[in-house]
Amino acid sequence: MNFIHVADVHLGATPESDRGWDINREKEIYDSFRRVTTECEEKKIDLLLISGDLFHKQPLLRELKEVNYIFSKLTHTKVVLIAGNHDYIGPRSNYQNFNWCDCVTMLSGGEMDSIYFEELNTEVYGLSYVSREIFEPKYDAIIPGVEERINILLAHGGNENNIPINYKKVEEAGFDYVALGHFHKPQLITDRMAYVGSLEPLSKGEPLPHGYYYGEITKEKRKTEERYESNLSLTFVPIACREYMTKEIEVTPDMFGTGIVDFARNIINENGSRNFYQFLLVGKTDPSILLDIEDFYRLGYVTEVLNHTLPDYDFGSLYGENKDNLIGSYIRRIRESDANEDLVDKALYYGIEALLNTKER
């Protein structure tokens, strides 16, 4: 059987909406989700597994109807989903008693449940959040019921407030695949246990490509033993329309402010103007140049500029020109200290910068 594993889709989220950019991230997240279901249909995927937080918050009834319509167009794929900590099933949740289309199964209870697909010889286990926080390690003791079946666990959590997970215990339980959700960066815990990450990046703290896992599982009885052996292949498929990228720019004293900005512009052109960028400026700058950080933000989708450059001071000349005043005294004291070279350099750069700025005022 084959499957697609997604999690943390966060339909309804509006990241970067406060920046005034000409983009609609809420729509883009929906579009990426539709691309997943389209691929399910075109590739005749057996199972679409959704490991929590399909919605960013408690879903409105119209949102459920919209997603249900998208699912209803699937002619081959079965969908199994659980609610996570963002879209948990509270007493007034619209998930309660919602009539999903025939291809969808929601494991909506707060205790472990499962659904068996006889035609796939596959049983999918999972539970939904019924409150925003769950402190109990609900997955650590669960064991698949029938060994000869392909057994899959949908799980959402992994920290102290959201179902702590003992990964070793879950691994030893014997699931053929553990489809994890909650953390937004794709991560393989073991060769059979993976956080797929969010379908689209939702903040600058979520770099790397985002998408889904495509997997295939076969399970057969060993010829020489009364045991069953499964084989899993797992492939990460990027699908997000944008990516958060951090790019370092090495600045040298011969570069002008406009030249540094042009360097950033070239990086954007080479890596895609649709992506979001954080620029980290390092190296040394000519103290006399003017560098307007706002120029970087005018280039496009720039989320942050971190200026870690140091001014390229000639401390020998500065000392000669100022040996009888506070600046010269400061340089002399720092150079005569017993601190290591790296600390001396930083003290000189930052101290002289502050003293020169004071002198200018």
C-alpha beads as a LAMMPS data file, in Angstrom:
LAMMPS data file: protein, C-alpha beads

361 atoms
360 bonds

1 atom types
1 bond types

-500.0 500.0 xlo xhi
-500.0 500.0 ylo yhi
-500.0 500.0 zlo zhi

Masses

1 110.0

Atoms # bond

1 1 1 0.000 0.000 0.000
2 1 1 1.079 3.595 -0.453
3 1 1 0.324 6.746 1.489
4 1 1 0.889 10.472 1.762
5 1 1 1.596 11.875 5.226
6 1 1 0.887 15.539 6.027
7 1 1 0.458 17.452 9.276
8 1 1 0.199 20.991 10.607
9 1 1 -1.466 22.338 7.491
10 1 1 -2.941 25.178 9.580
11 1 1 -5.708 26.137 7.177
12 1 1 -6.885 29.628 8.092
13 1 1 -3.474 30.860 9.236
14 1 1 -2.357 34.240 7.858
15 1 1 1.444 34.404 8.266
16 1 1 3.211 37.634 7.261
17 1 1 -0.150 39.401 6.886
18 1 1 1.087 42.428 8.850
19 1 1 3.882 43.326 6.416
20 1 1 1.738 44.860 3.697
21 1 1 3.083 42.545 0.996
22 1 1 1.030 41.804 -2.109
23 1 1 0.567 38.135 -1.210
24 1 1 -2.201 36.104 0.406
25 1 1 -0.538 33.406 2.490
26 1 1 -3.896 32.085 3.723
27 1 1 -4.896 31.304 0.136
28 1 1 -1.472 29.852 -0.655
29 1 1 -1.800 27.379 2.234
30 1 1 -5.178 26.260 0.895
31 1 1 -3.687 25.969 -2.597
32 1 1 -0.873 23.729 -1.327
33 1 1 -3.392 21.533 0.459
34 1 1 -5.403 21.212 -2.759
35 1 1 -2.223 20.225 -4.602
36 1 1 -1.771 17.373 -2.126
37 1 1 -5.283 16.046 -2.708
38 1 1 -4.822 16.433 -6.465
39 1 1 -1.679 14.317 -6.275
40 1 1 -3.583 11.747 -4.204
41 1 1 -6.145 11.489 -6.992
42 1 1 -3.707 11.479 -9.901
43 1 1 -1.318 8.950 -8.328
44 1 1 -4.085 6.783 -6.844
45 1 1 -2.731 7.074 -3.308
46 1 1 -4.290 4.536 -0.941
47 1 1 -4.193 6.602 2.268
48 1 1 -3.906 10.292 3.069
49 1 1 -2.743 10.552 6.696
50 1 1 -3.226 13.890 8.507
51 1 1 -1.461 14.004 11.881
52 1 1 -3.268 16.908 13.527
53 1 1 -3.703 20.672 13.136
54 1 1 -5.381 20.550 9.761
55 1 1 -6.826 23.908 10.849
56 1 1 -5.017 26.768 12.570
57 1 1 -7.802 27.176 15.135
58 1 1 -11.260 25.847 15.878
59 1 1 -12.689 25.339 12.364
60 1 1 -15.766 27.210 11.263
61 1 1 -18.569 25.112 9.815
62 1 1 -18.033 26.624 6.365
63 1 1 -14.343 25.690 6.560
64 1 1 -15.204 22.085 7.359
65 1 1 -17.660 22.002 4.464
66 1 1 -15.033 23.399 2.095
67 1 1 -12.446 20.790 3.116
68 1 1 -15.052 18.038 3.002
69 1 1 -15.862 19.050 -0.575
70 1 1 -12.167 18.799 -1.472
71 1 1 -12.045 15.308 0.058
72 1 1 -15.253 14.275 -1.722
73 1 1 -13.495 14.519 -5.089
74 1 1 -11.140 11.662 -4.136
75 1 1 -12.188 8.481 -5.935
76 1 1 -9.507 6.112 -4.634
77 1 1 -7.838 7.608 -1.559
78 1 1 -9.041 7.040 2.005
79 1 1 -8.389 9.903 4.427
80 1 1 -7.622 9.407 8.124
81 1 1 -7.125 12.427 10.373
82 1 1 -6.841 13.452 14.000
83 1 1 -7.256 16.843 15.678
84 1 1 -4.193 18.521 17.172
85 1 1 -3.693 21.131 19.863
86 1 1 -4.674 24.025 17.561
87 1 1 -7.904 22.502 16.203
88 1 1 -8.727 20.404 19.276
89 1 1 -12.253 19.031 19.656
90 1 1 -13.776 20.985 22.524
91 1 1 -17.424 20.721 23.643
92 1 1 -18.534 23.326 21.078
93 1 1 -16.228 22.267 18.278
94 1 1 -17.759 22.046 14.828
95 1 1 -15.925 18.752 14.487
96 1 1 -18.554 17.350 16.856
97 1 1 -21.030 15.285 14.832
98 1 1 -19.756 16.656 11.520
99 1 1 -20.843 14.407 8.661
100 1 1 -17.694 13.669 6.685
101 1 1 -17.896 12.192 3.197
102 1 1 -17.502 8.431 2.798
103 1 1 -13.751 8.449 2.154
104 1 1 -12.900 10.270 5.414
105 1 1 -12.396 8.790 8.869
106 1 1 -11.698 11.097 11.785
107 1 1 -10.405 9.416 14.935
108 1 1 -12.125 12.041 17.050
109 1 1 -12.041 10.486 20.506
110 1 1 -9.645 11.499 23.236
111 1 1 -8.526 7.897 23.777
112 1 1 -6.750 5.569 21.378
113 1 1 -8.915 4.224 18.563
114 1 1 -8.286 2.655 15.164
115 1 1 -9.779 2.042 11.736
116 1 1 -9.052 -1.110 9.701
117 1 1 -9.034 -1.097 5.897
118 1 1 -9.410 -4.716 4.904
119 1 1 -8.643 -4.145 1.226
120 1 1 -5.281 -2.628 2.242
121 1 1 -4.626 -4.966 5.184
122 1 1 -3.901 -1.752 7.079
123 1 1 -4.973 -0.512 10.507
124 1 1 -4.496 3.133 11.436
125 1 1 -4.373 4.124 15.113
126 1 1 -4.768 7.555 16.651
127 1 1 -6.575 9.913 18.998
128 1 1 -7.602 13.555 18.889
129 1 1 -6.927 16.417 21.254
130 1 1 -10.036 17.280 23.243
131 1 1 -8.270 20.169 24.995
132 1 1 -5.516 22.574 24.038
133 1 1 -2.954 20.883 26.276
134 1 1 -2.460 17.218 27.174
135 1 1 0.233 16.363 29.707
136 1 1 -0.268 12.587 29.706
137 1 1 2.063 10.461 27.509
138 1 1 -0.786 8.768 25.685
139 1 1 1.295 7.017 23.020
140 1 1 3.918 5.293 25.154
141 1 1 1.879 2.186 26.014
142 1 1 -0.017 1.591 22.766
143 1 1 0.738 -1.677 20.932
144 1 1 -0.697 -2.768 17.560
145 1 1 -3.381 -5.412 17.946
146 1 1 -2.753 -7.671 14.938
147 1 1 0.817 -8.277 13.824
148 1 1 0.058 -9.450 10.290
149 1 1 -1.614 -6.129 9.457
150 1 1 0.224 -3.020 8.320
151 1 1 -0.027 -0.905 11.474
152 1 1 0.264 2.879 11.350
153 1 1 0.094 5.321 14.266
154 1 1 -0.999 8.939 13.839
155 1 1 0.481 10.994 16.674
156 1 1 0.586 14.708 17.465
157 1 1 2.842 16.149 20.144
158 1 1 6.272 15.603 21.617
159 1 1 6.754 18.207 24.345
160 1 1 5.663 18.459 27.973
161 1 1 2.423 20.363 27.272
162 1 1 1.380 18.443 24.171
163 1 1 1.492 14.682 24.787
164 1 1 5.100 13.918 25.747
165 1 1 6.451 11.097 23.577
166 1 1 9.021 8.492 24.566
167 1 1 10.234 7.749 21.055
168 1 1 12.082 4.617 22.110
169 1 1 8.931 3.093 23.622
170 1 1 6.870 3.972 20.555
171 1 1 9.544 2.511 18.286
172 1 1 9.604 -0.725 20.267
173 1 1 5.800 -1.062 20.020
174 1 1 6.185 -2.425 16.504
175 1 1 4.320 0.012 14.262
176 1 1 5.221 -0.167 10.607
177 1 1 5.107 3.628 10.423
178 1 1 4.549 6.399 12.972
179 1 1 3.202 9.552 11.298
180 1 1 4.079 12.448 13.604
181 1 1 2.769 16.007 13.738
182 1 1 3.219 19.130 15.893
183 1 1 6.774 20.264 15.126
184 1 1 6.937 22.262 11.921
185 1 1 10.381 21.226 10.657
186 1 1 10.617 17.902 8.765
187 1 1 12.569 15.412 10.875
188 1 1 13.192 11.670 10.796
189 1 1 13.190 10.296 14.355
190 1 1 13.897 6.735 13.178
191 1 1 13.597 5.047 9.794
192 1 1 9.922 4.313 10.664
193 1 1 8.990 7.464 12.586
194 1 1 8.880 10.973 11.146
195 1 1 7.698 14.510 11.765
196 1 1 6.617 15.697 8.340
197 1 1 6.595 19.375 9.337
198 1 1 4.085 21.982 8.241
199 1 1 2.892 21.866 4.652
200 1 1 3.876 25.521 4.162
201 1 1 6.397 27.406 6.316
202 1 1 4.513 29.597 8.763
203 1 1 7.294 31.772 10.212
204 1 1 10.943 32.708 9.740
205 1 1 11.824 30.065 12.339
206 1 1 10.805 27.340 9.872
207 1 1 13.502 27.207 7.190
208 1 1 14.175 24.314 4.780
209 1 1 11.765 23.008 2.125
210 1 1 8.273 22.037 3.318
211 1 1 5.957 19.401 1.887
212 1 1 4.808 15.846 2.563
213 1 1 6.116 12.297 2.911
214 1 1 5.255 9.724 0.284
215 1 1 5.566 6.170 1.568
216 1 1 5.103 2.586 0.448
217 1 1 4.751 -0.373 2.826
218 1 1 4.734 -4.096 2.125
219 1 1 4.351 -6.778 4.786
220 1 1 4.986 -10.493 4.438
221 1 1 5.446 -13.505 6.656
222 1 1 9.018 -14.707 7.012
223 1 1 9.552 -18.136 5.503
224 1 1 11.670 -19.483 8.357
225 1 1 9.890 -17.828 11.291
226 1 1 6.377 -17.283 12.584
227 1 1 6.879 -13.538 12.250
228 1 1 5.911 -10.829 9.812
229 1 1 8.368 -8.456 8.222
230 1 1 7.475 -5.104 6.695
231 1 1 9.427 -2.963 4.284
232 1 1 8.970 0.798 4.255
233 1 1 10.232 3.288 1.708
234 1 1 9.808 6.960 2.570
235 1 1 10.443 9.993 0.375
236 1 1 10.083 13.654 1.265
237 1 1 8.311 15.634 -1.476
238 1 1 8.639 19.457 -1.356
239 1 1 5.396 21.171 -2.314
240 1 1 5.374 24.564 -0.549
241 1 1 5.203 27.571 -2.840
242 1 1 7.648 29.585 -0.705
243 1 1 10.621 28.976 1.567
244 1 1 12.294 30.954 4.352
245 1 1 15.990 31.332 3.566
246 1 1 18.856 32.691 5.647
247 1 1 21.713 34.043 3.549
248 1 1 25.058 35.280 4.848
249 1 1 26.784 38.189 3.134
250 1 1 30.524 38.563 3.724
251 1 1 31.207 42.295 3.782
252 1 1 34.672 43.717 3.070
253 1 1 35.979 47.249 3.739
254 1 1 36.071 48.065 0.004
255 1 1 32.296 47.540 -0.393
256 1 1 29.910 50.509 -0.466
257 1 1 26.411 50.454 1.002
258 1 1 24.741 50.214 -2.404
259 1 1 27.106 47.395 -3.354
260 1 1 26.094 45.374 -0.294
261 1 1 22.425 45.869 -1.153
262 1 1 23.124 44.838 -4.760
263 1 1 24.759 41.662 -3.440
264 1 1 21.534 40.874 -1.567
265 1 1 19.503 41.628 -4.700
266 1 1 21.570 39.100 -6.671
267 1 1 20.981 36.457 -3.987
268 1 1 17.229 36.982 -4.305
269 1 1 17.394 36.754 -8.097
270 1 1 19.417 33.521 -7.937
271 1 1 17.292 31.786 -5.288
272 1 1 13.811 32.924 -6.277
273 1 1 11.956 36.160 -5.690
274 1 1 8.977 34.267 -4.194
275 1 1 10.961 33.159 -1.150
276 1 1 11.353 34.967 2.170
277 1 1 14.850 36.117 3.128
278 1 1 16.782 36.807 6.294
279 1 1 20.166 38.400 5.601
280 1 1 23.107 38.063 7.994
281 1 1 25.835 40.635 7.368
282 1 1 29.282 39.615 8.628
283 1 1 32.842 40.840 8.097
284 1 1 34.243 44.363 8.284
285 1 1 33.008 47.639 6.837
286 1 1 34.593 50.957 6.043
287 1 1 33.534 53.092 9.058
288 1 1 32.714 56.001 6.755
289 1 1 30.131 54.263 4.550
290 1 1 26.413 54.766 4.945
291 1 1 24.407 51.525 5.080
292 1 1 20.637 51.990 5.197
293 1 1 19.108 48.712 6.397
294 1 1 15.728 49.809 5.027
295 1 1 17.165 49.432 1.507
296 1 1 17.216 45.656 2.037
297 1 1 13.532 45.553 2.938
298 1 1 12.694 47.368 -0.297
299 1 1 14.149 44.473 -2.319
300 1 1 11.128 42.234 -1.776
301 1 1 10.157 39.613 0.778
302 1 1 12.910 40.350 3.310
303 1 1 11.880 39.408 6.842
304 1 1 14.984 40.442 8.769
305 1 1 18.463 41.938 8.359
306 1 1 21.027 41.205 11.067
307 1 1 24.090 43.448 10.880
308 1 1 26.968 41.678 12.625
309 1 1 29.696 43.572 10.781
310 1 1 32.500 45.385 12.564
311 1 1 34.019 48.717 11.458
312 1 1 37.489 48.321 9.950
313 1 1 39.307 50.693 12.303
314 1 1 43.048 51.354 12.053
315 1 1 43.687 51.225 15.794
316 1 1 47.342 52.250 15.361
317 1 1 46.397 55.476 13.611
318 1 1 43.512 56.088 16.005
319 1 1 45.849 55.713 18.979
320 1 1 48.410 58.069 17.440
321 1 1 45.741 60.712 16.869
322 1 1 44.138 60.317 20.301
323 1 1 46.866 59.118 22.699
324 1 1 46.346 62.078 25.021
325 1 1 42.555 61.712 25.327
326 1 1 39.950 59.161 26.405
327 1 1 40.042 57.230 23.111
328 1 1 43.795 56.721 23.288
329 1 1 43.615 55.773 26.953
330 1 1 40.927 53.185 26.176
331 1 1 42.952 51.610 23.340
332 1 1 46.063 51.439 25.554
333 1 1 44.233 49.818 28.499
334 1 1 42.526 47.195 26.332
335 1 1 45.749 46.260 24.528
336 1 1 47.583 45.888 27.841
337 1 1 44.896 43.620 29.322
338 1 1 45.339 39.857 29.767
339 1 1 42.161 38.985 27.838
340 1 1 42.326 36.631 24.856
341 1 1 42.796 38.079 21.372
342 1 1 39.182 37.594 20.283
343 1 1 37.859 39.374 23.368
344 1 1 40.394 42.200 22.938
345 1 1 39.287 42.711 19.329
346 1 1 35.616 42.871 20.265
347 1 1 36.284 45.253 23.158
348 1 1 38.271 47.530 20.858
349 1 1 35.667 47.542 18.080
350 1 1 32.600 48.075 20.252
351 1 1 34.290 50.439 22.685
352 1 1 35.781 52.681 20.012
353 1 1 32.461 52.701 18.139
354 1 1 30.709 53.980 21.263
355 1 1 33.393 56.563 22.036
356 1 1 33.482 57.913 18.475
357 1 1 29.697 58.196 18.396
358 1 1 29.798 60.113 21.684
359 1 1 32.518 62.369 20.308
360 1 1 30.446 63.128 17.189
361 1 1 27.483 64.192 19.305

Bonds

1 1 1 2
2 1 2 3
3 1 3 4
4 1 4 5
5 1 5 6
6 1 6 7
7 1 7 8
8 1 8 9
9 1 9 10
10 1 10 11
11 1 11 12
12 1 12 13
13 1 13 14
14 1 14 15
15 1 15 16
16 1 16 17
17 1 17 18
18 1 18 19
19 1 19 20
20 1 20 21
21 1 21 22
22 1 22 23
23 1 23 24
24 1 24 25
25 1 25 26
26 1 26 27
27 1 27 28
28 1 28 29
29 1 29 30
30 1 30 31
31 1 31 32
32 1 32 33
33 1 33 34
34 1 34 35
35 1 35 36
36 1 36 37
37 1 37 38
38 1 38 39
39 1 39 40
40 1 40 41
41 1 41 42
42 1 42 43
43 1 43 44
44 1 44 45
45 1 45 46
46 1 46 47
47 1 47 48
48 1 48 49
49 1 49 50
50 1 50 51
51 1 51 52
52 1 52 53
53 1 53 54
54 1 54 55
55 1 55 56
56 1 56 57
57 1 57 58
58 1 58 59
59 1 59 60
60 1 60 61
61 1 61 62
62 1 62 63
63 1 63 64
64 1 64 65
65 1 65 66
66 1 66 67
67 1 67 68
68 1 68 69
69 1 69 70
70 1 70 71
71 1 71 72
72 1 72 73
73 1 73 74
74 1 74 75
75 1 75 76
76 1 76 77
77 1 77 78
78 1 78 79
79 1 79 80
80 1 80 81
81 1 81 82
82 1 82 83
83 1 83 84
84 1 84 85
85 1 85 86
86 1 86 87
87 1 87 88
88 1 88 89
89 1 89 90
90 1 90 91
91 1 91 92
92 1 92 93
93 1 93 94
94 1 94 95
95 1 95 96
96 1 96 97
97 1 97 98
98 1 98 99
99 1 99 100
100 1 100 101
101 1 101 102
102 1 102 103
103 1 103 104
104 1 104 105
105 1 105 106
106 1 106 107
107 1 107 108
108 1 108 109
109 1 109 110
110 1 110 111
111 1 111 112
112 1 112 113
113 1 113 114
114 1 114 115
115 1 115 116
116 1 116 117
117 1 117 118
118 1 118 119
119 1 119 120
120 1 120 121
121 1 121 122
122 1 122 123
123 1 123 124
124 1 124 125
125 1 125 126
126 1 126 127
127 1 127 128
128 1 128 129
129 1 129 130
130 1 130 131
131 1 131 132
132 1 132 133
133 1 133 134
134 1 134 135
135 1 135 136
136 1 136 137
137 1 137 138
138 1 138 139
139 1 139 140
140 1 140 141
141 1 141 142
142 1 142 143
143 1 143 144
144 1 144 145
145 1 145 146
146 1 146 147
147 1 147 148
148 1 148 149
149 1 149 150
150 1 150 151
151 1 151 152
152 1 152 153
153 1 153 154
154 1 154 155
155 1 155 156
156 1 156 157
157 1 157 158
158 1 158 159
159 1 159 160
160 1 160 161
161 1 161 162
162 1 162 163
163 1 163 164
164 1 164 165
165 1 165 166
166 1 166 167
167 1 167 168
168 1 168 169
169 1 169 170
170 1 170 171
171 1 171 172
172 1 172 173
173 1 173 174
174 1 174 175
175 1 175 176
176 1 176 177
177 1 177 178
178 1 178 179
179 1 179 180
180 1 180 181
181 1 181 182
182 1 182 183
183 1 183 184
184 1 184 185
185 1 185 186
186 1 186 187
187 1 187 188
188 1 188 189
189 1 189 190
190 1 190 191
191 1 191 192
192 1 192 193
193 1 193 194
194 1 194 195
195 1 195 196
196 1 196 197
197 1 197 198
198 1 198 199
199 1 199 200
200 1 200 201
201 1 201 202
202 1 202 203
203 1 203 204
204 1 204 205
205 1 205 206
206 1 206 207
207 1 207 208
208 1 208 209
209 1 209 210
210 1 210 211
211 1 211 212
212 1 212 213
213 1 213 214
214 1 214 215
215 1 215 216
216 1 216 217
217 1 217 218
218 1 218 219
219 1 219 220
220 1 220 221
221 1 221 222
222 1 222 223
223 1 223 224
224 1 224 225
225 1 225 226
226 1 226 227
227 1 227 228
228 1 228 229
229 1 229 230
230 1 230 231
231 1 231 232
232 1 232 233
233 1 233 234
234 1 234 235
235 1 235 236
236 1 236 237
237 1 237 238
238 1 238 239
239 1 239 240
240 1 240 241
241 1 241 242
242 1 242 243
243 1 243 244
244 1 244 245
245 1 245 246
246 1 246 247
247 1 247 248
248 1 248 249
249 1 249 250
250 1 250 251
251 1 251 252
252 1 252 253
253 1 253 254
254 1 254 255
255 1 255 256
256 1 256 257
257 1 257 258
258 1 258 259
259 1 259 260
260 1 260 261
261 1 261 262
262 1 262 263
263 1 263 264
264 1 264 265
265 1 265 266
266 1 266 267
267 1 267 268
268 1 268 269
269 1 269 270
270 1 270 271
271 1 271 272
272 1 272 273
273 1 273 274
274 1 274 275
275 1 275 276
276 1 276 277
277 1 277 278
278 1 278 279
279 1 279 280
280 1 280 281
281 1 281 282
282 1 282 283
283 1 283 284
284 1 284 285
285 1 285 286
286 1 286 287
287 1 287 288
288 1 288 289
289 1 289 290
290 1 290 291
291 1 291 292
292 1 292 293
293 1 293 294
294 1 294 295
295 1 295 296
296 1 296 297
297 1 297 298
298 1 298 299
299 1 299 300
300 1 300 301
301 1 301 302
302 1 302 303
303 1 303 304
304 1 304 305
305 1 305 306
306 1 306 307
307 1 307 308
308 1 308 309
309 1 309 310
310 1 310 311
311 1 311 312
312 1 312 313
313 1 313 314
314 1 314 315
315 1 315 316
316 1 316 317
317 1 317 318
318 1 318 319
319 1 319 320
320 1 320 321
321 1 321 322
322 1 322 323
323 1 323 324
324 1 324 325
325 1 325 326
326 1 326 327
327 1 327 328
328 1 328 329
329 1 329 330
330 1 330 331
331 1 331 332
332 1 332 333
333 1 333 334
334 1 334 335
335 1 335 336
336 1 336 337
337 1 337 338
338 1 338 339
339 1 339 340
340 1 340 341
341 1 341 342
342 1 342 343
343 1 343 344
344 1 344 345
345 1 345 346
346 1 346 347
347 1 347 348
348 1 348 349
349 1 349 350
350 1 350 351
351 1 351 352
352 1 352 353
353 1 353 354
354 1 354 355
355 1 355 356
356 1 356 357
357 1 357 358
358 1 358 359
359 1 359 360
360 1 360 361
